[in-house]
Amino acid sequence: MLLSIIPLQATARQPLAPFGLSWGMSQKQIESAGVNLEKVEEGIFSAKSMPQNMEWADSYALMIDPALGLVRVIAYSTDILNDAQGQMGRRVYFKLKSELQKQMVLIYSEEKDAGTPGITPPPGQPFYACLEAGPCGTWYSNFVKEDVNAQIILEALDSNAGFISVIYENSGLVRKIQK
């Protein structure tokens, strides 16, 4: 499994954007770049590929504001199956975290598992079951560069499987939406 983060790309008017996209792109511009968008709900779209794909990504979600264009992109990993103790999920998480740290500034990180002092799941409880129930805390890292935030999250699907999401957001554009 190749684990690479696509380098962020800056334009003259916007900070860095992932996957060969630019912040502020309209739905039409994104589709013209070769992305097949499926509407999920107003302003939310899904896609199976981007102009520059992440090898480990299975699908993407895009938030496109009618006035401001692209403001958020989420890459979802393929399901990490048959990984009851979370070894593969944690390995992928730390690899992606390391790659993002080369591009952005880490501002917050929390990784807790059964080996963390004070966090003890019931004996024999699988990692993802513990993660889902809460005693194993959260696996989350937040990064920032210019007006772009990025988060990596390791989540449970069931007691033997999980997935990772990497969320990129142009916080400057999101603040405009929230006003």
C-alpha positions as CSV (number, residue, x, y, z in Angstrom):
1,M,0.0,0.0,0.0
2,L,1.6,3.3,-1.1
3,L,1.0,6.0,1.5
4,S,1.7,9.4,0.1
5,I,0.2,12.7,0.7
6,I,-0.4,14.8,-2.4
7,P,1.6,18.1,-2.1
8,L,-0.5,21.1,-1.5
9,Q,-0.6,23.6,-4.3
10,A,-0.9,27.4,-4.0
11,T,-2.4,29.8,-6.5
12,A,-1.7,33.5,-6.7
13,R,-4.9,34.4,-4.8
14,Q,-5.5,31.4,-2.5
15,P,-3.4,29.4,-0.1
16,L,-2.5,25.7,-0.6
17,A,-5.1,23.2,-1.8
18,P,-4.9,19.4,-2.1
19,F,-5.3,16.8,-4.9
20,G,-4.7,19.1,-7.9
21,L,-7.6,21.4,-7.0
22,S,-7.7,25.1,-6.0
23,W,-9.7,26.7,-3.3
24,G,-12.6,28.6,-4.6
25,M,-13.1,26.4,-7.7
26,S,-16.7,26.1,-8.8
27,Q,-18.5,22.8,-9.3
28,K,-18.2,23.4,-13.1
29,Q,-14.4,24.1,-12.8
30,I,-13.9,20.9,-10.7
31,E,-15.8,18.8,-13.2
32,S,-13.8,20.4,-16.0
33,A,-10.7,19.2,-14.2
34,G,-11.9,15.6,-14.7
35,V,-13.7,15.0,-11.4
36,N,-16.9,13.1,-11.7
37,L,-19.0,14.7,-8.9
38,E,-22.1,13.1,-7.4
39,K,-24.4,15.4,-5.4
40,V,-25.0,14.1,-1.9
41,E,-27.0,17.1,-0.7
42,E,-26.9,20.9,-1.3
43,G,-23.2,21.9,-1.5
44,I,-21.9,18.5,-0.7
45,F,-20.5,16.1,-3.4
46,S,-18.7,12.8,-3.5
47,A,-16.1,11.6,-6.0
48,K,-14.1,8.5,-6.5
49,S,-11.0,10.3,-7.9
50,M,-9.3,13.6,-8.1
51,P,-6.9,15.2,-10.6
52,Q,-4.1,14.0,-8.2
53,N,-5.2,11.0,-6.2
54,M,-4.0,9.7,-2.9
55,E,-3.0,6.0,-3.5
56,W,-4.7,4.9,-0.2
57,A,-7.9,6.9,-0.8
58,D,-11.1,5.1,-1.7
59,S,-13.4,8.2,-2.0
60,Y,-13.6,11.9,-1.5
61,A,-16.2,14.4,-0.3
62,L,-16.2,18.0,-1.4
63,M,-17.9,21.0,0.1
64,I,-18.6,23.6,-2.6
65,D,-20.3,26.9,-1.6
66,P,-22.3,28.4,-4.4
67,A,-20.7,31.8,-3.9
68,L,-17.2,30.9,-2.6
69,G,-16.5,27.6,-4.4
70,L,-14.5,24.8,-3.0
71,V,-13.9,25.2,0.8
72,R,-13.4,21.6,2.1
73,V,-12.1,18.3,0.8
74,I,-12.1,15.0,2.7
75,A,-10.2,11.9,1.5
76,Y,-11.5,8.6,3.0
77,S,-9.2,5.5,3.1
78,T,-10.2,2.1,1.9
79,D,-11.5,0.1,4.9
80,I,-8.7,-1.3,7.0
81,L,-10.0,-4.9,7.5
82,N,-8.9,-7.8,9.8
83,D,-7.0,-5.4,12.0
84,A,-8.4,-6.2,15.4
85,Q,-5.4,-4.8,17.3
86,G,-5.2,-1.7,15.1
87,Q,-1.6,-2.3,13.9
88,M,-2.2,-1.5,10.3
89,G,-4.5,1.5,11.1
90,R,-2.0,3.0,13.5
91,R,0.9,2.4,11.0
92,V,-1.0,4.2,8.2
93,Y,-2.1,7.0,10.6
94,F,1.5,7.7,11.7
95,K,2.8,7.5,8.1
96,L,0.3,10.1,6.9
97,K,0.9,12.2,10.0
98,S,4.6,12.2,9.3
99,E,4.1,13.2,5.7
100,L,1.7,16.0,6.6
101,Q,4.2,17.3,9.2
102,K,6.7,17.9,6.3
103,Q,4.2,20.3,4.6
104,M,2.3,21.9,7.5
105,V,2.7,22.8,11.2
106,L,1.3,20.3,13.7
107,I,-0.9,22.3,16.2
108,Y,-2.6,19.4,18.1
109,S,-2.3,15.7,18.3
110,E,-3.9,13.0,20.4
111,E,-3.3,9.3,20.1
112,K,-4.4,7.0,22.9
113,D,-4.5,3.2,23.0
114,A,-4.4,0.4,25.5
115,G,-0.8,1.1,26.2
116,T,-1.4,4.7,27.3
117,P,-1.2,5.1,31.1
118,G,-4.7,5.5,32.6
119,I,-6.5,4.2,29.5
120,T,-7.1,0.5,30.0
121,P,-9.8,-1.3,27.9
122,P,-11.3,-4.5,29.2
123,P,-9.0,-7.5,28.8
124,G,-9.1,-8.9,25.3
125,Q,-11.0,-6.0,23.8
126,P,-9.9,-5.3,20.3
127,F,-8.4,-1.9,19.5
128,Y,-11.2,-0.6,17.3
129,A,-13.9,-1.7,19.8
130,C,-12.0,0.2,22.4
131,L,-11.7,3.2,20.1
132,E,-15.4,3.1,19.3
133,A,-16.4,2.8,22.9
134,G,-14.2,5.6,24.0
135,P,-11.8,4.3,26.6
136,C,-9.0,4.3,24.0
137,G,-9.5,8.0,23.4
138,T,-9.2,9.5,20.0
139,W,-6.7,9.3,17.2
140,Y,-6.6,12.8,15.7
141,S,-4.0,15.3,14.5
142,N,-4.6,18.8,13.4
143,F,-2.3,20.8,11.1
144,V,-2.2,24.4,9.8
145,K,-0.4,26.3,7.1
146,E,-1.6,29.8,6.0
147,D,-5.4,29.6,5.9
148,V,-5.5,25.8,5.4
149,N,-6.3,23.3,8.2
150,A,-5.8,19.6,7.8
151,Q,-6.9,16.8,10.1
152,I,-6.1,13.1,10.2
153,I,-8.6,10.9,12.0
154,L,-8.4,7.2,12.6
155,E,-12.0,5.8,13.3
156,A,-13.6,2.4,13.9
157,L,-15.9,0.7,11.5
158,D,-16.4,-2.3,13.8
159,S,-14.3,-4.3,16.3
160,N,-11.9,-5.6,13.6
161,A,-11.8,-2.7,11.1
162,G,-11.3,1.0,10.8
163,F,-10.7,3.8,8.3
164,I,-8.8,7.0,8.1
165,S,-10.1,10.4,6.9
166,V,-7.9,13.3,5.9
167,I,-9.8,16.6,6.0
168,Y,-8.5,19.8,4.3
169,E,-10.3,23.0,4.8
170,N,-9.7,26.6,3.8
171,S,-10.5,28.3,7.1
172,G,-10.6,31.8,5.5
173,L,-13.4,30.7,3.1
174,V,-15.2,28.8,5.9
175,R,-15.2,31.9,8.1
176,K,-16.9,33.8,5.2
177,I,-19.6,31.2,5.0
178,Q,-20.2,31.4,8.8
179,K,-20.7,35.2,8.7
